Amino acid sequence: MKAKHLAPILLISLILSIHAGFAAETDPPHHIHLTWQRDDLAHAMTVTWQSLEEGSGSTVLYDTEPRGGDPGLYAYSAEGVAHTYPGASGIIHDVELTGLEPETTYYLICGGEGGWSGEMAFETAPLGRRDLRFVVGGDSRSNPDDRDAVSSAMRETSPGFVLFSGDLVNDGAIQGQWDGFFGHMDEYWTGEDGLTIPIVPAIGNHDKGTVNYFDQFALPGNEEWFSFDYGPDLHIVVLNSEATVEGLEAQTEWLREDLEEHADYPWKVVLLHRNILPSYHDWWLTGVNRWVPIWDTHGVDLVVTGHSHNYLRSNPVNLTESMEEAQPSFSEGVMYLSSGGWGAPLYEIKEGWWVAYTDSLLHFAQIDLYANGTLHLQAQGGGYQHQTFHEGICHRHRGRDPGDHGPATVSHRNCGGPG
């Protein structure tokens, strides 16, 4: 080729290249977050994000090795669905990844014709016993700076997931508040280990169970109440304290059956929004009458709530036995953890026979479950005063071979900690 023709061709190629690159990034994904849609955490993960236009793509490219965000290098791909709703600020994309390997780190990008996200990573749950860490807390609501400070502190702990006890926003019908919440997840919900942190939410009274909530979270079943297992030792139940009377009745029977089916799991954790025990708000008698008797008789270990904007860890409580005094040990009672300090205005505390420790400050609670049967709870001040201000330890002694990864037979439990 003659030299005089080379320069114009190179110039045209450069212009086309720049144009193609620009077009590919006109609508990249944002508000990316991870959830689970099924009780198969070792083999599945759902990626949800938002775009401006419907045709921007609902594809996830992923691999077990980092690929630097180059769409041509990933070994696997999955297609999802795109949908929207009245008042939405864009198009919601849900892509469920299935057939994954347990206890494996996956690297991914999401998007399509409108552009691709940066590379993210997550880890699937184990099938066998191992140490694990998760975080609980809730009530981020209406103070974005405080919310961001708590999330910034939380990410330093690199939890496997967060159990969020509701009231993510102040008014669940206002889309702009959801955009702010998911935007803050974009910025802060990646651990120090580089893994994106999945969220398991419960519906709060401020979230209102609106279409904004249900269309932006991909959750199991009816998305109001559900359960799942993380490894062979931890069973988690999520309830909707904001349901209708009919919904509360349906949950009651479902809850009893679910706990009976998972009786052999050594650790059973329940997540809901409204506090059962007085913390700032008084007793939630609906929960006391409907659900507490089931927890007391089916071996629930920990009940996590929010609603009251402070921190409370209870003494051993078995309300079926007594509503006037604590039990001698946690082998005879439930630990209630009210954690509502993720950014909402803080409330005064209440004292009573049920209180082991209470305080009013921004915070989250880190829970480590160790393979030897120990649970270590650390309540950590969020952001401005990031330090552990309260902790407790529980021990599970199992009557089985440590190499057996099936459900455990629990023979004893003992919990304690600073009061």
C-alpha positions as CSV (number, residue, x, y, z in Angstrom):
1,M,0.0,0.0,0.0
2,K,1.3,3.5,-0.9
3,A,2.2,5.7,2.0
4,K,0.0,8.6,0.8
5,H,-3.1,6.4,1.3
6,L,-2.0,5.0,4.7
7,A,-2.6,8.2,6.8
8,P,-6.3,8.7,5.8
9,I,-7.1,5.0,6.5
10,L,-5.4,5.1,9.9
11,L,-7.3,8.3,10.7
12,I,-10.6,6.7,9.7
13,S,-9.8,3.6,11.7
14,L,-9.0,5.7,14.8
15,I,-12.3,7.7,14.5
16,L,-14.3,4.5,14.2
17,S,-12.5,3.0,17.1
18,I,-13.1,6.0,19.3
19,H,-16.8,6.0,18.2
20,A,-17.2,2.3,19.0
21,G,-15.6,2.8,22.4
22,F,-17.8,5.7,23.1
23,A,-21.0,3.9,22.0
24,A,-20.1,0.9,24.2
25,E,-20.0,3.1,27.3
26,T,-23.1,5.2,26.8
27,D,-25.2,3.2,29.4
28,P,-22.9,1.2,31.7
29,P,-24.4,-0.6,34.7
30,H,-24.8,1.1,38.1
31,H,-26.4,0.2,41.4
32,I,-24.9,-3.3,41.2
33,H,-25.7,-5.6,44.1
34,L,-25.7,-9.3,45.0
35,T,-28.5,-11.4,46.5
36,W,-29.6,-15.0,46.5
37,Q,-32.9,-16.2,44.9
38,R,-32.7,-19.8,46.1
39,D,-31.6,-21.9,49.0
40,D,-28.5,-23.0,47.1
41,L,-25.8,-20.6,48.2
42,A,-22.9,-22.9,47.3
43,H,-24.0,-23.1,43.6
44,A,-25.8,-19.8,42.8
45,M,-25.6,-16.0,43.0
46,T,-27.9,-13.3,41.5
47,V,-26.4,-10.1,40.1
48,T,-28.8,-7.1,39.9
49,W,-28.1,-3.7,38.4
50,Q,-29.7,-0.7,36.8
51,S,-29.3,0.9,33.4
52,L,-30.9,3.9,31.7
53,E,-32.1,2.1,28.6
54,E,-33.7,-1.4,28.1
55,G,-31.4,-2.4,25.3
56,S,-28.2,-1.9,27.2
57,G,-27.8,-5.6,27.9
58,S,-28.6,-8.2,30.6
59,T,-25.5,-10.3,30.5
60,V,-23.0,-11.4,33.1
61,L,-19.6,-12.7,31.9
62,Y,-17.7,-14.6,34.6
63,D,-14.7,-16.8,35.3
64,T,-12.7,-18.4,38.2
65,E,-9.7,-16.2,37.2
66,P,-9.5,-12.4,37.1
67,R,-9.8,-11.2,33.5
68,G,-9.3,-7.5,34.0
69,G,-12.7,-6.6,32.7
70,D,-12.0,-7.7,29.1
71,P,-15.3,-9.1,27.7
72,G,-13.5,-11.4,25.3
73,L,-11.6,-13.3,28.0
74,Y,-14.3,-14.7,30.3
75,A,-15.1,-18.4,30.1
76,Y,-18.7,-18.3,31.0
77,S,-21.8,-16.1,30.4
78,A,-25.3,-15.9,31.6
79,E,-28.4,-14.0,30.4
80,G,-31.1,-12.5,32.6
81,V,-34.2,-10.4,32.4
82,A,-34.8,-6.7,32.3
83,H,-37.9,-5.0,33.8
84,T,-39.1,-1.7,35.2
85,Y,-42.0,-0.2,37.1
86,P,-43.9,3.1,37.5
87,G,-41.6,5.7,39.0
88,A,-38.4,3.7,38.4
89,S,-35.3,5.7,37.5
90,G,-34.2,3.1,34.9
91,I,-34.2,-0.5,33.8
92,I,-33.6,-3.2,36.4
93,H,-31.5,-6.2,35.3
94,D,-31.5,-9.6,37.2
95,V,-29.1,-12.3,36.2
96,E,-28.9,-15.5,38.2
97,L,-25.7,-17.5,38.0
98,T,-26.2,-21.2,38.6
99,G,-24.1,-24.4,38.5
100,L,-21.3,-22.7,40.4
101,E,-18.7,-24.5,42.4
102,P,-18.8,-24.3,46.2
103,E,-16.3,-22.2,48.1
104,T,-15.0,-20.7,44.9
105,T,-14.1,-17.1,44.0
106,Y,-15.7,-15.9,40.8
107,Y,-14.8,-12.7,38.8
108,L,-17.4,-11.0,36.7
109,I,-18.5,-8.0,34.6
110,C,-22.1,-7.2,33.8
111,G,-23.9,-5.2,31.1
112,G,-23.8,-5.6,27.4
113,E,-24.3,-3.2,24.4
114,G,-24.6,-0.2,26.6
115,G,-21.3,-0.9,28.3
116,W,-19.7,-3.1,30.9
117,S,-19.1,-2.7,34.6
118,G,-15.7,-2.9,36.1
119,E,-14.6,-6.4,37.3
120,M,-16.1,-7.6,40.5
121,A,-15.7,-10.7,42.6
122,F,-17.7,-12.9,45.0
123,E,-17.2,-16.2,46.7
124,T,-19.8,-19.0,46.9
125,A,-20.8,-20.6,50.2
126,P,-19.1,-23.8,51.4
127,L,-20.7,-27.2,51.6
128,G,-18.4,-28.4,54.4
129,R,-17.7,-26.8,57.7
130,R,-15.4,-23.9,57.9
131,D,-15.0,-20.6,59.8
132,L,-17.4,-17.9,58.5
133,R,-18.2,-14.3,59.2
134,F,-21.3,-12.2,58.6
135,V,-22.6,-8.8,59.7
136,V,-26.0,-7.8,61.0
137,G,-27.6,-4.4,61.4
138,G,-30.2,-2.1,60.0
139,D,-32.0,1.2,59.9
140,S,-29.9,3.3,57.5
141,R,-32.9,5.4,56.6
142,S,-32.4,9.2,56.4
143,N,-28.8,10.2,57.2
144,P,-26.6,9.4,54.1
145,D,-23.3,10.6,55.7
146,D,-23.8,8.4,58.8
147,R,-25.0,5.5,56.7
148,D,-21.9,5.7,54.6
149,A,-19.7,5.9,57.6
150,V,-21.1,2.7,59.0
151,S,-20.8,0.9,55.7
152,S,-17.2,2.1,55.3
153,A,-16.4,0.6,58.7
154,M,-18.3,-2.6,57.9
155,R,-16.4,-3.2,54.7
156,E,-13.2,-3.4,56.6
157,T,-14.4,-6.7,58.2
158,S,-14.9,-8.4,54.8
159,P,-18.1,-10.3,55.8
160,G,-19.5,-13.1,53.7
161,F,-22.9,-11.3,53.7
162,V,-25.0,-8.8,55.6
163,L,-28.3,-9.5,57.3
164,F,-30.0,-6.1,57.0
165,S,-33.0,-5.8,59.4
166,G,-35.0,-3.3,57.4
167,D,-35.6,0.4,57.0
168,L,-33.0,0.8,54.3
169,V,-34.6,4.1,53.3
170,N,-36.9,6.6,55.0
171,D,-39.7,6.4,52.5
172,G,-39.9,3.3,50.3
173,A,-42.1,4.9,47.8
174,I,-39.5,7.6,46.8
175,Q,-37.2,6.2,44.1
176,G,-34.5,8.8,44.7
177,Q,-33.9,7.3,48.2
178,W,-33.4,3.9,46.8
179,D,-31.0,5.3,44.2
180,G,-29.0,6.8,47.0
181,F,-28.9,3.5,48.9
182,F,-27.9,1.4,46.0
183,G,-25.4,4.1,44.9
184,H,-23.8,3.8,48.4
185,M,-23.6,0.0,48.0
186,D,-21.7,0.6,44.7
187,E,-19.2,2.6,46.7
188,Y,-18.8,0.8,50.0
189,W,-20.0,-2.8,49.8
190,T,-16.8,-4.4,48.7
191,G,-14.7,-5.9,51.4
192,E,-11.0,-5.4,52.1
193,D,-10.6,-8.8,50.5
194,G,-11.9,-7.4,47.2
195,L,-15.1,-9.4,47.3
196,T,-18.5,-7.8,46.8
197,I,-20.7,-8.3,49.8
198,P,-24.2,-9.8,49.3
199,I,-27.2,-8.4,51.1
200,V,-30.1,-10.3,52.8
201,P,-32.8,-7.7,53.6
202,A,-35.9,-7.9,55.8
203,I,-38.7,-5.4,55.1
204,G,-39.0,-2.5,57.4
205,N,-41.9,-0.2,58.1
206,H,-40.3,2.6,56.2
207,D,-39.5,0.4,53.2
208,K,-43.3,-0.2,53.1
209,G,-43.0,-3.3,51.0
210,T,-43.4,-1.2,47.8
211,V,-42.8,-2.2,44.2
212,N,-39.5,-0.3,44.6
213,Y,-38.4,-2.8,47.2
214,F,-39.6,-6.0,45.4
215,D,-38.4,-5.0,41.9
216,Q,-34.9,-4.0,43.0
217,F,-34.2,-7.1,45.2
218,A,-34.1,-10.6,43.7
219,L,-35.0,-12.8,46.7
220,P,-36.3,-16.4,47.3
221,G,-39.9,-17.4,47.1
222,N,-42.5,-14.7,47.7
223,E,-39.6,-12.4,48.7
224,E,-41.3,-11.5,52.0
225,W,-40.3,-14.5,54.1
226,F,-37.9,-17.2,53.3
227,S,-35.0,-19.2,54.6
228,F,-31.6,-20.6,53.5
229,D,-28.6,-22.5,54.8
230,Y,-25.0,-21.2,54.7
231,G,-22.8,-24.3,55.0
232,P,-23.8,-27.3,57.1
233,D,-24.2,-25.5,60.4
234,L,-26.1,-22.2,59.9
235,H,-29.8,-21.9,59.1
236,I,-31.2,-18.3,58.5
237,V,-34.9,-17.4,58.5
238,V,-36.1,-14.0,57.2
239,L,-39.6,-12.8,58.3
240,N,-41.8,-9.9,57.4
241,S,-43.0,-8.1,60.5
242,E,-44.8,-5.6,58.3
243,A,-47.1,-8.1,56.7
244,T,-50.9,-8.1,56.7
245,V,-52.8,-10.1,59.3
246,E,-53.2,-12.8,56.6
247,G,-49.4,-12.6,55.9
248,L,-48.6,-12.9,59.6
249,E,-50.8,-16.0,59.9
250,A,-49.2,-17.6,56.8
251,Q,-45.7,-16.9,58.1
252,T,-46.5,-18.5,61.5
253,E,-47.4,-21.9,60.1
254,W,-44.5,-21.7,57.5
255,L,-42.1,-20.8,60.3
256,R,-43.0,-23.8,62.4
257,E,-42.6,-26.1,59.5
258,D,-39.3,-24.6,58.4
259,L,-37.7,-24.9,61.8
260,E,-38.9,-28.5,62.2
261,E,-37.3,-29.3,58.8
262,H,-34.0,-27.8,60.0
263,A,-34.0,-29.0,63.5
264,D,-30.5,-30.5,63.2
265,Y,-28.8,-27.3,62.3
266,P,-26.7,-26.2,65.3
267,W,-27.1,-22.5,64.7
268,K,-30.5,-21.0,63.8
269,V,-30.8,-17.2,63.2
270,V,-34.0,-15.3,62.6
271,L,-34.0,-11.8,61.0
272,L,-37.0,-9.4,61.0
273,H,-37.5,-5.7,61.5
274,R,-39.5,-4.9,64.6
275,N,-37.9,-5.4,68.0
276,I,-39.5,-8.1,70.1
277,L,-38.1,-6.9,73.5
278,P,-38.3,-3.2,74.6
279,S,-35.3,-1.3,73.4
280,Y,-36.8,2.1,72.6
281,H,-40.1,0.9,71.3
282,D,-42.1,-1.3,73.6
283,W,-42.8,-5.0,73.4
284,W,-44.0,-6.0,69.9
285,L,-46.8,-8.2,71.2
286,T,-47.8,-9.5,67.8
287,G,-44.4,-11.2,67.5
288,V,-44.4,-12.2,71.2
289,N,-47.8,-14.0,70.7
290,R,-47.3,-15.5,67.3
291,W,-43.6,-16.3,66.8
292,V,-41.8,-16.3,70.1
293,P,-43.4,-19.6,71.3
294,I,-42.1,-21.2,68.1
295,W,-38.6,-19.8,68.6
296,D,-38.6,-21.0,72.2
297,T,-39.6,-24.5,71.4
298,H,-37.6,-25.0,68.1
299,G,-34.1,-24.1,69.3
300,V,-33.6,-20.7,67.7
301,D,-30.3,-19.2,69.0
302,L,-30.3,-15.6,67.8
303,V,-33.1,-13.2,66.8
304,V,-31.8,-10.1,65.0
305,T,-34.1,-7.1,64.8
306,G,-33.9,-3.3,64.1
307,H,-36.6,-0.6,64.4
308,S,-35.3,0.9,67.6
309,H,-32.3,3.0,66.7
310,N,-29.8,1.7,69.2
311,Y,-28.0,-1.5,70.3
312,L,-29.2,-4.1,72.7
313,R,-28.0,-7.6,73.4
314,S,-30.3,-9.6,75.7
315,N,-29.7,-12.0,78.5
316,P,-31.0,-15.5,77.8
317,V,-34.7,-15.0,77.2
318,N,-37.4,-17.7,77.1
319,L,-40.7,-15.8,77.1
320,T,-42.6,-19.0,77.1
321,E,-41.1,-19.8,80.5
322,S,-41.1,-16.3,82.0
323,M,-41.8,-12.7,81.0
324,E,-40.3,-11.4,84.3
325,E,-36.8,-12.9,84.5
326,A,-33.9,-14.2,82.4
327,Q,-32.9,-17.8,82.1
328,P,-29.8,-19.1,83.7
329,S,-27.9,-19.7,80.4
330,F,-28.3,-19.5,76.7
331,S,-28.9,-23.3,76.6
332,E,-32.3,-22.4,78.0
333,G,-33.0,-19.1,76.2
334,V,-32.7,-17.1,73.0
335,M,-30.3,-14.2,72.4
336,Y,-32.1,-11.2,71.0
337,L,-29.9,-8.6,69.2
338,S,-31.6,-5.3,68.4
339,S,-29.3,-3.5,66.0
340,G,-30.7,-0.3,64.4
341,G,-27.8,2.1,64.2
342,W,-26.8,2.1,60.5
343,G,-27.5,5.8,60.1
344,A,-31.0,6.6,61.3
345,P,-31.5,9.2,64.1
346,L,-30.4,7.5,67.3
347,Y,-32.9,6.8,70.1
348,E,-32.7,6.6,73.9
349,I,-32.2,3.2,75.5
350,K,-34.3,1.2,77.9
351,E,-33.1,-1.0,80.8
352,G,-34.8,-4.1,82.1
353,W,-34.3,-7.7,83.2
354,W,-33.8,-8.8,79.6
355,V,-30.8,-6.4,79.0
356,A,-27.3,-7.7,79.0
357,Y,-25.9,-4.6,77.3
358,T,-27.4,-1.6,75.6
359,D,-26.0,1.6,74.1
360,S,-27.1,4.3,71.6
361,L,-24.5,4.9,68.8
362,L,-23.9,4.2,65.1
363,H,-22.9,0.6,64.7
364,F,-23.1,-2.8,63.2
365,A,-22.5,-6.2,64.7
366,Q,-20.0,-8.7,63.4
367,I,-20.6,-12.4,64.0
368,D,-17.9,-15.0,63.5
369,L,-18.9,-18.7,63.5
370,Y,-15.9,-20.9,63.9
371,A,-15.7,-24.5,62.8
372,N,-15.0,-25.6,66.4
373,G,-18.5,-24.5,67.4
374,T,-17.8,-21.0,68.8
375,L,-19.8,-17.9,68.0
376,H,-18.1,-14.6,68.6
377,L,-20.2,-11.5,68.5
378,Q,-18.6,-8.0,68.2
379,A,-20.6,-4.9,68.2
380,Q,-18.6,-2.2,66.4
381,G,-19.1,1.5,66.4
382,G,-19.5,2.7,62.8
383,G,-17.3,5.1,61.0
384,Y,-16.3,8.0,63.3
385,Q,-15.6,5.7,66.3
386,H,-14.8,2.4,64.7
387,Q,-14.0,0.1,67.6
388,T,-15.6,-2.8,69.3
389,F,-17.8,-1.6,72.2
390,H,-19.4,-4.9,73.2
391,E,-18.8,-8.6,72.6
392,G,-20.0,-12.0,73.6
393,I,-19.0,-15.6,72.9
394,C,-21.1,-18.8,72.6
395,H,-19.8,-22.3,72.5
396,R,-21.4,-25.3,70.7
397,H,-20.2,-28.7,71.8
398,R,-21.2,-31.3,69.1
399,G,-21.6,-35.0,69.5
400,R,-20.2,-36.0,66.2
401,D,-17.0,-36.6,64.2
402,P,-15.5,-33.2,63.1
403,G,-14.9,-34.7,59.7
404,D,-18.6,-35.3,59.2
405,H,-20.1,-32.4,57.2
406,G,-23.7,-33.4,57.7
407,P,-26.1,-31.7,60.1
408,A,-24.7,-31.5,63.7
409,T,-26.1,-33.1,66.8
410,V,-26.0,-30.4,69.5
411,S,-25.5,-31.5,73.0
412,H,-24.7,-28.2,74.8
413,R,-24.5,-24.5,74.3
414,N,-23.0,-21.9,76.6
415,C,-22.9,-18.2,75.8
416,G,-21.5,-15.3,77.7
417,G,-19.8,-11.9,77.4
418,P,-19.3,-8.6,79.1
419,G,-22.5,-7.2,80.5
